[in-house]
Amino acid sequence: EKSFTFRLTAPEHRELAGQRLYSVLPFGERIEPRRTSNPVTALGWGVTETRDLILQGYITIKRMIQGSVSASNLTGPVGIFHAGGMIATTKSPDWLLWFLAMISANLAVVNFLPIPIVDGGLFVFLIVEKLMGRPLSPRVQSIAQIVGLAIILGVMRARRRAEARS
């Protein structure tokens, strides 16, 4: 692979700065509606979609840890609100319902991570308590909570850095 660097003069840069390349694809969004009059079939589809979304969440987290997915792909409450607003104003109500279900599934994934500050961490504490026959000391629990908070803040900082680079 060869890479090339193009140097532009100031007038060339000003001339090109406002230019945008747009390409209209000859096909639209691929939509395959599924219809059934059987509620059990519809429920099965919903369970399968939710399972797939949850698995995608865990795969994304794994890939972020491996470094193949950038933290800039994450978004916070403002980004979620913006995306929801766009879907609500440009798509049908069933799309908005799907989006809300997707957000709920993703929040469940994050909430169940074994990080002490979220519910998954509490679950780990309960397992340890069951195995040991007594709860961890308040000091150990406090340290674990601080470590969990540091992990979450580290992810947020990594996201900011990734956004700044792109």
N, C-alpha and C positions, 0 to 999 in steps of 0.2 A: 504494500500500500504506500502510495506517495501522497504527501500533502503539499498544498501550495498556499502561499500567503500572498494576498493581493494588497498592495499599498495604494490608497486613494489620496489624491490631492484634496484640499479643502473644497474647491469648487465641485469636484466629482462627488465628494461625499454629500454636499448639499443637494446636488441634482438627484442622487439616488435615494436620499433619506426618505422622501415622500412616496417612493414607488412601492407598490405591493403586487405580488403575483397571486392571482386568483385562478383557480381551476374548477370548473363545473363538471362534476362527474356525471356520466351518462345514466346513472341509476340513482335511485333514492334510498332512503333508509329501508333496510330489510325488516319487514314485519310479517310474522307468521302467526295470525290469531289462532288460538286454540279454543274450541267451543265444545261444551258438553252439557247435556241435561242431567247428567248423573253427579250429584253432589259429592259422592265418594271419590270419583275420578278427579273432580276439581280440587278436593282436599289433598289428594295424593300429589297433584301437580304443585300445590302450594307448599307442601312439606318438602318435596324434592328441590324446589327453587330456594327455599329457606336454607336447607342443608347445604346446597351449593354455595350460597352467599357466605355462610359461616365458614365453610372450608376455604373459600377464596380469601377471607379475612386472615385466617391463620397462615395461609401460603404467602400472603403479602407481608405479614410480620416476619416470617422466616426469611423471605428474600431481602427485606430491609436489613436484617441482622447480617445476612451474607454480603450485603452491599450491592446486589444486583437491581434493587429498586431504591430510588432516592426518597428521602424523607419529605422532599418537596411535594410528593404526591398526596400527602396528608392534608387535611383541612380541618379547621376548627368550627366553632358554632357559627361564625359569620359566613364562612364559605358554605356550610350546610344550609343556612337560611337562604343565601343567594341562589344556590342550586335548586332548592325547593321552590323558591319564588319563580324561577325560570320555568321549571316543570309545570307549576300551577298555572302559569299564564300562557304557555305555548303548547301544552299537551292536554290530553283528556284526563278526567278524574281518576281513571284506573291507573294511569302512569303515576300520578301523585300518590295514590295508595301503595303502589309498588315501591316508590322511592321511600316512603315512610317506613315500610316493612324492611327495606334494605338498611336504612339507618338504624332501626331497632336491632336487627341482627348483628350489625357491625358493633354497636354499643355493647351488646351482650358478649361478643368476642373480647373486646377490650376489657370489659368489667370482670371477665372470668380468668384473665391472665393471672398467673401465680405471683403477682407483685403485691407486697404487703399492704399497700394503701388502698387497693380495690378489693372487691368481694372475693376474687380468686385467692388473694393473699389470706383473707380471713378463713377461707376453706382450708388452706394449707395449715394455718394455726390450729384449726379444729382437728385435722388429721394427726398433727404432731401431738396434740394434747391426748388424743385417743391412744396413740402408740405409747406415749410416755406414762400415761395414767395420771398426769397432772398438767396444768397449763404452763406455758413458758413464763419466765419471770417478766414482770412489767418492764424491766430494763431491756431485756432482749427484744420484747415486742416493740418498744419505743425505737430501738436502734433499727429494727427491721422496717418500721414505718418510715423512718428518715431515709433509709436506703431506697425504699420503694418510691418515695417522693423524688429523690435524686435521679432515679431512673426515668421517671416521667418528665422531669424538667430537662434531663439530658436529651430525650427524644425531641422535646419542643425546641431546644436550642439547635439540634442537628437539622431540624426542619427549617428553621430560620436561616441557617448557614446555607443549606441547599437552595433555598429560594433566592438568597442573595447572589449565589453563583450563576443562577439561570436567568 
